[in-house]
Amino acid sequence: MSLLDRLAETYTQTPASARLKAAVLFAGVRYHPSLAEAADWAFPNYMPFHLPPGEPAHRGARLVNMPYLLRTADDTQVRLRIKPDSPFTIVPHENPLGYAIFEDGRYVTATTFEPRLPWADQLTADGTPMRATGLSQHGDMLVLNAAPGCEYFVVPTESGKSQNLSCTFCLYGLPDKRMVPLGQELFKRELPESTLQRVAEACSRPDTHARHLYLVGGSMLDMAAEGDRFVQMARFLAERGLTDRYYVTCGSGALPRAQMEALKDAGVRGACFNLEVWDPVQFARVCPGKDKIVGRDRWIASLEEAADIFGAQDVMSAFVGGVELDGLGAMSDPEQALDSAIEAGEYLIPRGIQTVYSLHWKVTGKHRGEEPVYSLDFFLRLNEALYGLRQKHQRPINEEHFCRRCAYMQLEPDYDHAPEPTLWPRHEHTA
Ligand code: SF4
């Protein structure tokens, strides 16, 4: 039986598009030279691909770029990985999108790749490449990280030495040279106006074609200072009409109420304070900074306050699915991990806080390949359970906040989008 047939038989609550997305996320696709050709115009993967022995070089090179994101005929977006034993191939095909996915030679659907975005190659008025302003784009979502350095990496101690309380999975928050052109200084709340000016110029480009603008940044030890930094960004964007143009989300750490209210006043519409892992013991192990500096209870209370301020359809918390099963002190039983993840949904979803699970990837092999910690079946069982909770409490994912055109590794918007009228009886569903 093919993988897709098995998933269809087993996961009857999962829409076909989400089954395909999950299958491709886990199984990847086999290499085909047309993928290397497509990398000329597609949004590129940050890791180039080593051609396997026996495969002819591409334009004389064995290390080649690959597209990063697939976009199928029904607008499902999927992160692309190349795996030699996958049942899936993507080849050029006569259809309006130009390519098709095949499983073991059987046609599945038309597809294409997310293109590289022309705005990222433009310069701001002061000559800065727009891609170096802290702004990046995946599908419909612009992500603005104007202050990437996270203070949890360098927490001062009485001995004078700093302590690293960063989250175990986090590589992107390490304070480094990215902070220099952005003018970020650790322990200082304000960002230079020149940084915000460049970002606003990039966000103002009509060709972003994005709907969501997600503000993120490294955490600060002082929650109020962190909130003030986001308020500064939001006001700057609001004065230039950008909080009207985009659905703006504050993706900070947990914040005090006063800063959330100021963000709301500035036109920010959603909040996303990531708990990363639900189980209290694992939260303390995986996120020592969040645990010691804010505290799990305070973090959850802040999410509940956010639902009160921004609205019950406008708050999310992201989870790194599988991190609780990885490393020293991890849970040993996947069933316990599944129960805990479902418990997160049982607590948060009725309170107007959406749980969103992305996959924790372990780096493997000499070419630094990546494999998810969760199995495909675990991921689908978890997603079916959370989908059931969203239905039970009549709280579908708000597509203005987070949609299937920006979720390339999460399935929640794909479940809730499925245009079957019985699923959300008390909500008008727009396809
Ligand atoms: S708080 Fe965010 S940026 Fe800081 S270590 Fe954790 S995940 Fe990374």
Boltz pocket constraint, residues with backbone or C-beta under 6 A from the ligand:
constraints:
  - pocket:
      binder: B
      contacts: [[A, 148], [A, 150], [A, 151], [A, 152], [A, 153], [A, 165], [A, 166], [A, 167], [A, 170], [A, 171], [A, 172], [A, 173], [A, 217], [A, 218], [A, 219], [A, 289], [A, 290]]
      max_distance: 6.0
